[in-house]
Amino acid sequence: MNLINNLSMRGKLTTLVVPALLVILYFAVESIVLNYGELHDMRQLHSMVELTETGDPLTETLQKERGRSAIFFASEPGTDAARQAERDLAEQRRQTDARISAYHQGINSLMADASFESSVEASIQSVRQGLDNLDSLRRAVDSRSIAAGDSATRYTTLIMGLVDRIPLIIRGSTDPELTREVNAYYALAEVAEMAGRERAIGASLIRSGDFDLPTLRRIAGLAGQQEGYFNQALAMFASGSELRESLKKGLNTLASQSLEEKRQTLFSSPSGMYALEASEWFTTTTDRIEGLNGIRQSILEELSSLVEHGVTDARNDLVAASGIAAGSILIVLVLMLFIIRAINQQVGSLLSAVRFAMDNKDLTREIEISSHDEVGTIGKAINELFGRFGNALLHIDKSSVQLATATEETSS
């Protein structure tokens, strides 16, 4: 208590204000940190969406190359079908090489502008290594020194390295709508991959001409998986939404209907398989996959728009939080300085008036009262005190004069 009593008015006011200022500063910093964290997360999501956009075109061409390689393996060497398969595979590889070049450019640009967590960087490095080994896989396919199943497995491993990045977006998302759309996009990516495998296995089976029940079961299983993933994608969208309607239409396209007819023909009997052409199977399944990829692209564009809006909102929230925090602290400091200055002026005016009365022995000069607070009340009291002292002194002066006059008259 003595410590507080011994503080100046400025010290007491500062002691009163500083704790409140520290509380404001704490919550301001906490708000800024939270908003900055949200902005960082949204930027990471935006980078992940861009990473997915960069990898999607390459995924499609690798799936086609896997299918073309399967047809090449199934073709009898030296036949016209084998030569056509070789030409188709060579053309597909040129398309894949163009996509690989664009992919590397996109990845290098993205890595220069963004930083990813370790799991994403490991995925990027794994895909890069797989692409570096693609030439050796192609040479093994050309020389037929690798089994068709092993070739398909290596292609699938490389493709899934690209597809499996999508769940990483889900892990970093906290927005319900964004999470639903990412889940739908991932489910459709799985549909496209299962359809790509069906394309490769079916075309290879038809080209080989060997009716094989285990292979047919695999094709049927892939068709069932596609339906399951498709229904999962549908469940992510609200009834009546534009994307949901687009998905429903995707079930009834000409390519989907044609593929279903070819499946029924393939499953019917060995003679049914012989009625099919590998090139027609490949073309039909490719048309269906391209339709699915068109829907995926629409979802990806919607995702990109949502994330961009999220980044903008997070940035605006950060700016607003920083502005409010800085403004609040500035207002408190300005008010504190203004009040301290006002108190100092009032106290200084009191001291100046008292010192003037002391130095000049003049109690007739009143203190100017500029406020109605405690300091103003003290000033009024001092003025009243000075007035009473002044009256008392005047009375004493008059009494002294009267006493002196009476004494003089008595002596005479």
Number of C-alpha atoms within 10 A of each C-alpha: 5 6 6 11 9 10 12 10 15 16 13 14 16 16 13 12 15 14 11 12 16 12 11 17 16 13 12 20 15 13 17 21 15 16 22 18 14 20 21 15 18 25 21 21 25 22 21 23 21 16 21 18 17 20 25 19 16 22 24 21 21 23 25 23 25 28 27 27 28 27 32 28 24 23 22 14 12 8 10 11 16 18 15 14 21 20 14 16 23 15 14 20 20 13 16 21 16 13 21 20 12 16 20 15 13 17 18 11 11 17 15 9 9 12 13 15 9 9 11 16 13 12 15 20 13 15 19 18 12 18 17 11 12 15 11 11 19 17 12 14 19 15 9 13 11 15 12 18 12 12 20 20 13 16 22 19 13 21 23 16 20 21 18 15 20 20 15 15 20 19 10 14 19 12 12 9 14 19 19 19 21 25 21 26 24 23 23 26 24 20 24 27 22 22 23 25 23 24 29 26 25 26 26 26 21 22 25 17 16 14 18 10 11 9 14 18 12 15 23 15 14 21 18 13 16 21 15 15 20 23 16 16 23 20 14 19 19 12 11 8 9 10 21 19 14 15 20 13 10 18 16 11 14 13 20 18 14 15 21 15 12 21 20 12 17 22 18 11 11 15 12 15 23 17 11 18 15 22 16 13 23 23 16 21 26 22 17 23 23 15 19 21 20 14 19 22 15 14 18 20 14 16 22 20 13 18 22 16 13 21 21 15 16 22 19 14 19 21 15 14 21 18 14 14 20 14 12 16 17 13 12 16 16 12 13 18 15 12 14 18 13 13 16 14 13 19 16 12 17 21 14 13 19 21 12 14 16 11 9 9 9 13 20 13 13 18 19 14 17 12 12 11 10 9 16 18 13 15 26 17 13 17 21 13 13 20 16 13 14 15 14 12 13 12 12 12 12 12 12 12 12 12 12 12 11 11 11 10 9 8 6 5
